[in-house]
C-alpha cells in the first residue's frame, strides 16, 4: 500500500459545554437496550476475541475484536438496532416504556390484539434488512425490504426466508432509502432506517441506542481494561456514532479512548464531511463500488455525524484491499489467537490497524493516531461471512473487483 492510498483528517480531542450531548448513548441507555435484548430467547453476548499474538506481532499492548457474527444467529450486529426500534415503536403505541415490554409481552395475544398488523419497511444492503425481517417475523408482523443494485443474492434469500417481501432494486443505497420512504408515505408502513434527516430522527435515534448493547458487553468483557484506541467503521455513521457516544459518555471526553472512524474511499461521506468541516453534510452520489457493501452509503446520518463531529478524533478514507487484509488476518490467526470470520465491512477496522502498524510508509499516520507499544486497541467486527461466495473469493483467491490488480 502506498501512503497516498489512505486519506486522513485529524480533529483531536475537544472539550467544552458546547459539545453535542452523548448522554442518550451512555451506560444507562445501554443497560436498558441490553435488558430488552436479553429478553429474547436467542440472546447471548457475542465473543470478544483476544488477539494476544497479533498484538505482539504488531508491537502494541493488546488487540480485542468484538465478534458480531454470533449475534442472534444472524451473522451481524444490525438486529440490535432494528429490534430495539420496533420494540420502542410498539411500546409507544401502547403508551408504555420499552422497559415494560420484554419479548414475552411483545408476542402475547393481548399485545397483538391491541396493535394489530404493522408493516415495517426499510432499505438495506443485507444485514439491517435481515434484522428487521427477523424481528417482524418473531413478533408476527410484516416487513418490506428494498436492496440496492448489486446486492448479493445470498443476502436477499436470507431476508426472504424470514417472510419479508424483499427485492433487489436498480437503485443505489440512498435512492433505495427514498423508495422505502415512499412506501411509508403511500401505504402507511413504518419506515425503520438509520439514515436520519430533518423531521426523521426519532427512529434512527432508537436504532443507535440499540447498538449500544454491544459496547456495554465489550466493556464488561474487558474486565476493567480501558482501551486507549477504538476503531469504528462508518456507513451513514449511526453505529459509529452510537459506539463513540457510549465511550465518550462512559469515560468523559478528556479521558475517553482515541476514536478513529474508517470508511471505503468509494463511499466516504463522513470523511468528506469532516474534511470540509464547514457545518454542512457532504454526500457521495452515484455507484459506490466497494467490497465493503455494508458501508456503501452516501448520505450521513445527522445524529451520527453530530456525535462524531464532537467526539471522534480521526477520520479515514481507505481502499478495499485494506478491508481484504483484515479479513485474511482475522480468518487465519496466529497461534493462540481466536479465529474471527469477518466480512468485508466487519474487517475494515482491523485491516486498517494492521496496515498502519506494519507499513513503514504510514509511519506519520501511525504517530498521528498515537499508536505505540502501550496501545490497547478495540475493534468491532460487525458482520461474518454474510456473502459466503464473496468471502471465499477474497480470502481464498485474493480477488475483489475494485483493487484486484493492486
Secondary structure, 3 states (H helix, E strand, C coil): CCHHHCEEEECCCCCCCCCCCCHHHCHHHHHHHHHHHHCCCCCCCCCEEECHHHHHHHCCCEEEEEEHHHHHHCCECCHHHHHHHHHHHHHHHHCCCHHHCCHHHHCCHHHHHHHCCCEEEEEECCHHHHHHHHHHHHCCCEEEEEECCCCCHHHHHHHHCCCCEEEECCCCHHHHHHHHHHHHHHHCCEECCCCCECCECHHHHHHHHHHHHHHHHHHHHCCCCCCCEEEEECCCCHHHHHHHHHHHHHHCCCCCCEEEEEEECCCCHHHHHHHHCCCCCCCCCCCCCCCCHHHCCCCCCHHHHHHHHHHCCEEEEECHHHHHHHHHHHHCCCCCCCCCCCCCCCCHHHHHHHHHHHCHHHHHHHHHHCCCCCCEEEEEECECCCCHHHHHHHHCCCCCCCCCCC
